């Protein structure tokens, strides 16, 4: 059902107004990085690799996944990173299927933000 419900392939999906079908906003958020993992679980490995590559390229450029990235301006619109696990989880799922993945994701910047107690975000 998942594969047959899409009329075309896309690297990412945008938020649209369901009544008009027009773009609702021009950003990707850190939570949507989990979609590559959903694609892996659905068996859509080729699209999962492409989706993951998009989010990973943003991660590499800013050394973390911004909470929001404006794909129209090609810049973060919210410049902090609350250490969400979605991209790491998608990377893990891809690794489990392919047994190879980008290892620098697990190490880039994370040792610098380990607090003794409480929560942390990167600004």
C-alpha positions, 0 to 999 in steps of 0.5 A: 500500500505504501509504495502504491499510494505515491504517484512519484518519488521525492527526497522529502515531503513538505507540509501542505494545506490539505484543502488546497494542496498548496505548500503550508510552509517552507521548512523541514524540522528535526522530527521529520528526520525519522521518516527515513527510518519509516521508509526502511521499515516499509521496505523502501530502501532506495528512498530511505537512503535518499531521505537520509542523505538529505538530513545527513547533509544538513547535519554535516553542514551545521554539525547538528540538525537544526530544529528547523531548516528552511528549504526555500532559503537553504538556511536554518530558521530555528538555530538550536538543536535539542539533541533529538534522536530521530536522525540517529535512529534512522541511521541505525535502522539503515545500518541494520539493513545495509551494515554500512553507514556514515559513522561520523554521525555518531561522534560529531559534536556529541561528546561536547554536550554531555551535561552532568545532570539535566537536559541540554540543547546546542545553540 
